[in-house]
Amino acid sequence: MRRPSAPPRNAVRFVLAIGVLGVLATLILDMSGAALRLSGSDGIKPQVFATVAPGGSTVCQAVGPLPPDTGAAKILVGTYGRPLPPLRMRFLDTSGSTVAAGGVRGGRQGYVVIPLTRSGRLSSVTRVCLSIGERFRLAIAGTPAPTQPVDEVIDGRPAPGVFSIFYLRARPETWWQLLPVLDHRFGLGKAPFFGRWTLPVLALLMLAVWAGAIRFLARELR
Amino acid sequence: MRRLRTAIAGLPAAARACFLLALVNAVVWGAIVPPFQVPDETSHFAYAQYLAETGKPPPQGPGAAYSPQESYALQDLLFSQTIGDPNMRGVLTTAQNRVLQRDLSRGLSPLSEGGASPATNQPPLYYALAAVPYWISPSHQILTRLAIMRLLSALLAAGTVLAVFLFLRELLPGSPWAWTVGALMVAFQPMVDFIAAGVQGDNLLYLASAVTFLALARAYRRGLTRARAAGIGAACAVGLLTKLTFLALTPGIALAVLILGRRELATGRRRAVGLVALAAVVALVPFGVYGLLNLTAWHRGSFLAGGTVGATASTLPGGGVVTLHETLDYIWEQYLPRLPFMHRRFFAGTPLINIWLNGLVGRFGWLDYSFPGWVYTLAKVLLIPFLALALSGLLRARGAIRRLLPLLLSFGVMTLGLLVAIGYAGVRYQLSTGYPFAQARYLFPLLALYGLLGALVARGAGRRWAPVLGAGLVLLAMAHGLFAETLTISRYYG
């Protein structure tokens, strides 16, 4: 009986080496893409177009403190097929003073990013107002049921829903640039023993798993 | 302890390496996924906490299912805001974290009222095991306890990988490379790891199922002895006391045990019958005791604590009933293309791809985030050559298959039992609620066969190239797992 021939010498090692290089290249490419990253949200999901505001109106609602690294806000809007009207967003403190504000002059419906300029402490924010320019109505995504009876008002009159705001960091960043932030966030919302050490240790463990598995495969699958 | 040490020392070094790699990988996953973000982890933790605090399973009354501790934790973790939308995040700022940690240090009660939840009608074995890390946790803070309890899930996942390795060793004794390939494909399967990241009873179900496959294969290859019959029974008992889904595997297991018993007839009819009876007694007596405790000491309403009611009740909320015809149509359509004579179209698109393949590639969180679309397209493209290679692997192994045919037949019945059970429960759920039911993870009691499929795909390349393709497959699984981890990090922390 003829014995099956052995695999070409070092073929497994070659496949593993090419594969690891491919994964590494993809990972580097993936992490090098820049985009505006989230700093938080107002905790309201954009489930439906919950707020419909007429052109020229101002929609206000209660909101919690803004994350300290916020540089822009993002809302989901629908314009009923018309161009986006000018929008101005203001974050106010309890005295009604503007803490951060920004606006856009136009654009298209969908997610709209509004860059913000700070003029106070973001932790003091208690209210947000969105002023809609021109005469066409605007639908804003959020949640239909208000969390409190008078959460949202349009031109001073109570409205049935609340709109959703995502807070963004100021500039587009790659994942490499965001690593210190990820490192910080990794220790939050978990058991107290987690901390800034968690992400680096996990990265080392993942590296150890990969190194161990590749070495093991190269030995076992000869 | 000495026997355990001897057993571990008796394992092949490759098996120990697979176990260790799977364990560390699952521990990493457990630290990446934020608390309660594994599907149904809220309910599984609540069950374990109630059991750890009271020593008995929840009575499933109308009261609260979550303890004040867990309720506050969920509120401060922004749990309900986070799930369901991949753009929403949990705790991202130091201020939010301060509120969370302050509330959790207020000495809130860890005791719930044991109210009904999606997990409470299941047997208590996993939760009893989870009570051990709950008790030995160095802190009584709920998130510390949860983190320690997650290590148990990682251990169970690593145990499953070990069982798959040993199962493949029994089935493919001449191909040691295949044991490693199959086991590591399970170890790095990201949906397996995602479930292993959380406090989730399914992890013990997967282990019990994999060990059952192993015990049956071992007894088939080496002959049924008292120890092996008891082992099969014990694996089944663990499965039955973990989740009632295991009942779906029992017809196939019973067939396998009868086949094993029949092979022993040559050594004496009495001995053969005794061995079959031993396996049945070891499997069923603990389950019977569980049922009696439900009726007596635990007052959980019925023998199975209502554990099969949701999956089997045919009456719909509006007053209609689920007919046999609908049930059969649904079960068929859930896996195969609809036939012209079938009345209803239950699924849009092709469930084989949409639910099962895409689900295996990855639907993470509370089914709220996925890979970019091209990843699923690539998986679809790869499916055809992989299936062709698996078929080729089967043909190449036809000599071994002929020898194993009765065992493989019983594995087929186990698989069919699970597929039918998912469909049977699914049609009732979908017609009652309007929501789809099936998730790819429901197939994970068949992880041993997933490992076997991986080994067969590699074998399809022929003996010469099989280890090379096997290395490529494991690397693909590792890359799949790695990018699932980075996706998860961007979902919750980015």
Interface residues (C-beta under 8 A of the other chain):
Chain A: P4 S5 A6 P7 P8 A11 V12 V15 L16 G19 V20 G22 V23 T26 L27 D30 M31 R37 L38 S39 G40 S41 G43 I44 K45 P46 Q47 P65 P67 P68 S123 F166 W175 L178 L182 R185 F186 L188 G189 K190 A191 P192 F193 F194 T198 L202 L205 M206 A208 V209 W210 G212 A213 F216 L217 A218 E220 L221 R222
Chain B: A14 A17 L20 L21 V24 N25 V27 V28 A31 I32 P34 P35 L77 L78 Q81 G84 D85 N87 M88 R89 G90 V91 L92 T93 T94 A95 Q96 N97 L100 Q101 S139 Q141 L143 T144 L146 A147 P176 W177 T180 V181 L184 G462 R463 R464 W465 P467 V468 G470 A471 G472 V474 L475 L476 M478 A479 L482 F483 E485 T486 I489 S490 Y493 G494
